[in-house]
Every structure is written in C-alpha cells, then in structure tokens.
Amino acid sequence: MKKKRIWTAEQKLAILKEAEEHGITATIRKHQIYGNTIYEWRQKYSTSGREGLKTPYVRTSPDVKKLEAEIRMLKEIVAEKELAIRIKDELLKKTQARYKSDEK
C-alpha cells in the first residue's frame, strides 16, 4: 500500500505558484498529485490564506458520516416541529382573542 505524503504549507504554496507559472497539468505530473488536490489547496488558500494550507486532511469514517447525516435529519425534524408548535400557538391566540371579543 502506498504511503500518504504529507505536504507542509510551504510546499503546498510552492506547488500552487508552480501551477500558476507552468500550468496545472505539468505540475501534477511532476509532483504526482491529483488535479483535485491543487484545486482544493487553491480554495483553502484563497479563503484562509497560508493558515488554510496548514490544516491537514482528515478522512472521516463512514460511521461518523452516517451519524452526521442522522443529526442533520433530526435537526430538520425538530425545526419542523417547532414551526408547527408556533403556528398552533398563533392560531390559538387568534382564536382566544376572537372568543374574548365575541363575549363583550
């Protein structure tokens, strides 16, 4: 199994500059990296600068991804329930206000 290479922020920045000067295709062939890697580094660099390049890639396990999806789904359900409760409360207030005005 091939060992994963770890690039320093300086190396990533140098590769990005090289890609700008000599083209992405030549750069990825020279350094034997995927084109998508260059685009990800470029995105991180444009949003977070040099600090964005320092953060290492961390692979998320399938179990964690499944749990994150479940959490998102449960949050949506809770939000829908809260909305339904608010709507019912508003309708109840209007109904009570109508009965009070009818009693007078």
Rosetta blueprint (number, residue, H / E / L):
1 M L
2 K L
3 K L
4 K L
5 R L
6 I L
7 W L
8 T L
9 A H
10 E H
11 Q H
12 K H
13 L H
14 A H
15 I H
16 L H
17 K H
18 E H
19 A H
20 E H
21 E H
22 H H
23 G L
24 I H
25 T H
26 A H
27 T H
28 I H
29 R H
30 K H
31 H H
32 Q L
33 I L
34 Y L
35 G H
36 N H
37 T H
38 I H
39 Y H
40 E H
41 W H
42 R H
43 Q H
44 K H
45 Y H
46 S H
47 T H
48 S H
49 G L
50 R H
51 E H
52 G H
53 L H
54 K H
55 T L
56 P L
57 Y L
58 V L
59 R L
60 T L
61 S L
62 P H
63 D H
64 V H
65 K H
66 K H
67 L H
68 E H
69 A H
70 E H
71 I H
72 R H
73 M H
74 L H
75 K H
76 E H
77 I H
78 V H
79 A H
80 E H
81 K H
82 E H
83 L H
84 A H
85 I H
86 R H
87 I H
88 K H
89 D H
90 E H
91 L H
92 L H
93 K H
94 K H
95 T H
96 Q H
97 A H
98 R H
99 Y H
100 K H
101 S H
102 D H
103 E H
104 K L
